[in-house]
Structure formats: structure tokens, C-alpha cells
């Protein structure tokens, strides 16, 4: 086996070591069109070979099917895999959309028990609240999560899509190891309050959709070419004039990639890796690679250093992106800033 492509980084101040990139596993089960389980297993093996140790899933993905898929692999490589899963988004069976979030104590406990059963493990390494429940004090949700830590069912706690003040309030109840929110060349709203708070508290930032859900790869098809079940068809950035505007912006990324003998995806990931130095915190991107070759390509970005000219060319892109991240932004940190 060849040497891993990725170095280990601490997941926050004094946190556990993980590969400098993780793997978002959502696409193995749904949202971005069909994916074969055999291909998923091949990609998971390639992940460990490359030094990708943080696997990210949620009870939402495939209505639990994603956790079931990952379970055998996690159990077979338990000493090497750092498993993160989430609770909190409620979806009616058979529906692709969701409109409820729960963070009450009873629900937190029930979800954790269900995830442990589906995964077939005794302890979740990192347990996230997938979104904040506006009807429940954040302190109650985090307090319930902290009970799971004391019982040995969870090792570390995380939050998704919270603001800086919310992160501070949660951290006062129990140490938060990781904050997961969307962060990329095309999505930088988290830099307003969430990133500074994470840096101040020593919380790692786990960046989901670091490739803009495919936009930043430079190979994204037009919306008319997406499969009918692809969730991106509901997202403003991928429809109509917005899609055309954003596709044109990728040309700047492509030009920087050509100057560095890299791919646009590698440039986007290298930019995120550099934010560790810019903001003085751990940043772990979790691209949702579904193919082994793409995973290895993405992992190689951790060794890419962008030139000052390249960084200047990339800096204005986020402000020029057309369309919101989601059709309904109410559950994101940006809506509460």
C-alpha cells in the first residue's frame, strides 16, 4: 500500500487526530442521483488508503440507509475510522424534503440509540446536531448530547450551521469539538461570526460542500442534464440564469488551476486548506467523492500551495455568486446572523 496522501491534523485544540480531509458520505445513498453500493465500498477503501479517516454521515441520509451502508466498513476498520453522524432533521418516510427540526432531550437520545444500532457500534466518535431547533433552548439540546458522552455512547460533540454566539453558548454547556457548515470559494458567509468564534474556542471547522456541490469542479453539467431525483434541481444556484452566472465564475477557478497544473476541484480544496493559516483554526473539508479516482484527486489538494496571484483571482468570487445556497435558508446560520 502506498503512503497516505494526507497528513493528520488535530480536530480542534487538543482534539483527536484525523486526516486533513474527510469524506462526506451522503451521496452514496441519495440526493445526487444513483450510486452503486459496490462503488461506495471501493471508494471507502480508497479513502483509508489515502489517509481519509473522518467519515461523515447522518440519520437523514437515505432515512438511515447511509448508516447501514457504512456500518460493516466502520466495524471492520474501527481503529482507523473516525465516524461522525448527525441527528435533528425530521423527514416523513418516503419524502425527499424536510421541514422540521427537533432538538429536545428525548429525541436526541432516541436518535443516538437508533444510529448506534444501524451502525452496529458501541460509540459514535463525533455526534452533531444537524440543525438548531428554534423551539428548544440550545442548552437543552447540548445538555442531552453531553449526557450521551458521560454514558460512553458518544466521544465528541459537534454542531451544524450555528452562529458564533450560538457556538459560544453551546461550548459553555459542554466542549464542542467541531462546527460543520458550508464553506467554499462560493460560500463564505460563515466567516462573519462562526469562523472567528470557532478559532477563539479552539473548535475545528468541518466544511461541507467544499466544492459547491459540484460547481467548483469545473465539470458540472447543466441543470437539464441532472437526473430527476437530484436535489440540486431545487437549489437556486443551479437553475436558470443563476446557473449560467455561476458556471461563468468557475472559469476563474479553471484559470488558476491551469497555472498550478491542478484541477479546479484541487484549487478549491487548497484554498480551504489555506484558511487554517488565515483564520488560525483547524479546517477539515469533507468533499462527497463517490469515486475512488476522484477521492485521490481531492486528497492530493492538501499538498497544493496556491500562488499570491491565484489567491487574488479567487478572492472576489463568493461575492459574485448568484442565488442562495438553499431555496429556504431559514435553518442556516446565515439566516440568524
N, C-alpha and C positions, 0 to 999 in steps of 0.2 A: 504493500500500500504506500502511495506517495505521501510526502509530508503535507499536513493540513495547510490550506491556503490562508487561513485566518488565525490571527493571534487571539489569546484570551484577554478579556477585559473584566474588571470588577463591575458587577451590576449595582452601581451606586457606591457610596462611601462605605467601605467595609462589607460590601455585598458579595454574593457568591460569584465565582468566575464562570463566564460564558463566552462563546465565540463572539467575535466582534460584529457578526451579522447573525440574525436568527432566520427562521423560516416561518412565514405566515401560511398556515395550512388550510385556510378557509376554502380556497379554490379546488381542493381535492374533492369537495362534496357538492358544491353548488355555487351559484351567483355569477360565475364567469363562463358558463357553458359546460358541456360534458367533459368529464375527466375519468380515465380508466384507473381502477384501483391498482392494477399491476404497475402502471406508470408511476403512481403515487409512491408505491413501495420502493421502486427503483430510485426515485428522487430522494426519499428519506435516507436510503443507504448512501447515496452520493453526498447528502448533507453531512453526515457524520464523518465521512472520508475527508471532506473539505474543512472540517472544524466547526461546522454549524451545529451547536449543541442546544440552543434555545428553540424549542418547537412551540408555536403559538396556535391555540385552538379556542373554542368556546362552545357552550352548550347550545347556542343558537345555530351553529353551522350544521346544516343538514338535520336539524331537530335532534341533535345528539349523535348523528351518524359519523360525524368527523371524529369525535372522541372514540367511538367504537373502532373506526379505521385505524387510529393511531395506537390504540391500546396494545396490541401484540408487539408492535415495534418498540414502544416505550418499555414494556416489560422485558423484552429481550436485551435491551441496552440500557437498563435502568441506571447504571453507574455513570453513564456518559451523557444521557439526555437530561436536560433541564426543561421540565414540562410546565407550560403556562396555559391556564384555561380561565374562562370568564363566566359570570352569571349576570342576570339583571334585565336582559331584553326578553320580553314575553311576546311570543308569536303563537297565534292559533294554529293547531295542527293543519298541515297542508297548505298554509299560506306563505308566500314569499316575503310579504311585507309585515311590518310590526308597528304597533302604535302604543305600546305600553312598556313601562319600565318599573321594576319592583326592587326595593332595597330594604324591605322590612326584615326583621330578625328571623322570623320563621321561614321566609322564602330563601334567605341566604343559606341557612342550614340545610333546607331541603335540596337546594341546587347542588351544594357541595357533596352531599351524600350520593346524589344521582350521578354526578360527574365521576366520583371515585369508583362507583360501580361500573359505569360504562368503560372507563379506562382500565379497570382491573388492577388498581394500585392502592396503596395504603395512604399515600401522602401526595398532595399537589405541591409542586415546588413554588409556583407563583400563582396566586389567585386574585383575579381582577374583578372589580365591579365594572361591568361593561359600559354602563352609563349611570349617571346620577338620577335617583328617584326624587323628583321635586316635592313629593308629598311626604317624604320621610327625612328627618334630620340626618345629615351626612354622618354625624357622630354615632347614630344608632346603627347605620349600615356598617361602618368601620368597626364599631364595637362588636358586632356579631361576627365579623370576619376575624377579629382578634381572638374571639373565643375558640375558633377553629385552630388557630395557631397554638393556643395553650393546650388543646386536646391532641395535638400532633397530626391533625388531618391536613394542615397547610403549613408551609415553611415561611413563605414571604407573601406580603400583601401588595397589591397594585390597584391603581385607579385608571380609568379611561376617560378622556375628554372632560377633564375638570379644569377650572381656572386656577390661577396662582393662589388666591385667597382660600379656595376650597381645598387645595392641596395642603396648605399650611394647617387648616382646621383639622383635616384628617390625620396629618402627621402628629398632631398634638395628642390624638387618641391612641394611636399605635404607629410605630415607624413604617413608613411607606417605602418600599424598595424601588418600585418602578411606576412611572407615569407613561401610559400609552395613548398617543393621539396621532392624528395625521400630521406629517411634517415632510415636506419635499420642496424642491425648487418651485413648484407650482402652488404650494400651500404653506404659508409661513405665519398664519395668524397666531400660532402658539407662542411666537417669540414676544408677544405683548406682555403676558404675565406668567404663563405656565412654565416656560423655559427658565426665566430668572428665578422663580420660586424653587424649581427642581434643583437648580445649581446651588442656591442658598442652602437647601436642606440636605444636599448630598443624595438626591433621588436620581436614579437613572432614567433616561428618556428612551422609550422604545417607540420607534417611528413606524407607524403602519402606513400602507400605501406610499412608500418612499419613491415609487416610480409613477405616481399619479394614476394608479390603476391601469397602467399600460401606456398612457400618453407619452411618458418620458422615455420610452424605449425607442422611439423613432420608427416603430413598425406597427403602430396601432391602425387597425382598419377603420374605414368609415362606419358610421352608425348603421348604415344599411347592410353592412356585412356581418353584424353581430347576430348571434343566434337568438331566437325569440326569448329564451329564458335568461339572457344576460342582464344582470342587474344594472349595468351601466346605461342601458336604454332609458332608465328612469332618472338619470343624473344630468343636471343642466349642462355640465361641461362637455357632454358627449352628444349633444343634439343641436341640430340646425346651425345657425351662424356661429354659435359658441364653439362648436366642434371645429369649424373651419378656422376660426381665430386661433384656437389653441394649437391646432396642428401646425399653423404657420410659426408659432412661437418655438416649436421644437426644432426649427431649422437652426436657431442659435445654439442649441444644445448639440446638434449634429455637427456644427462647425467646430465647436470646442473639442468634440470627440475626435474629429479628423486631425486636429493639431496635436492630439495626445496619442494617436494610434490606438484609440479605445472606441468602445461603443457608446451611444447616448446613454444607455442604462448605467454603464460604468461611471460615466461622468456624473450623473445624478446621484449615484450612491457615494462616490468620492466626495462630492460636495457635502453630503450629510455627515460622512465620517469626519470631515474637517470641522464641523460645528462643535465637536468635542473641545477643540482648542479655542474656538471663537467664544463659546459660552461657558467653558470650564465645567463641563459635566460629561458623564458617560452617555453616549448616543449609540443605540443599537438598532439599525434598520432591520425590518423584517419583510423583505420582498416576498411576494407569494409565488415563488417559482414552482411551476408544475412539471418541468422537465429537468432532468439531471444536467444536461448541457447548459441550460440557462442558469441553473443554480451555480455551476462552477464559474461561469462568466461573471455573474454578480459578485461572487466571493472574491474574485480577483480585484475588484474595485477597491478593496480595503488597502491595497498596496499602491494605489494610483495617487499621485500628488498633482493637483491642478496648478497651472501657472497663474501668476497675478493677472495676466491679460485675460485668461479664461474665466477667472473669478469675476472680473469686472463685467465681462459679457453676460454672465449668468445672473448677476445681482438684480437687474430690474425686472426679471421675467414674472415673478409672482404678482407684481402689481398690475401686470398686463393681462393676466388670465381672465377669460370670460366665463361667467357662470359660477354658481356656488358649488361647494363640494357635494351637498345633498339637496334634493328638492325641498326637504324640510330640515332646517338647521337647528331646530329648537332643542335638540338633545346634545348639541355640541357645546364645547367651552366658548366658542366664538359668540354664541347667542347670549351668553351670560356675562360677557366681558363688560 
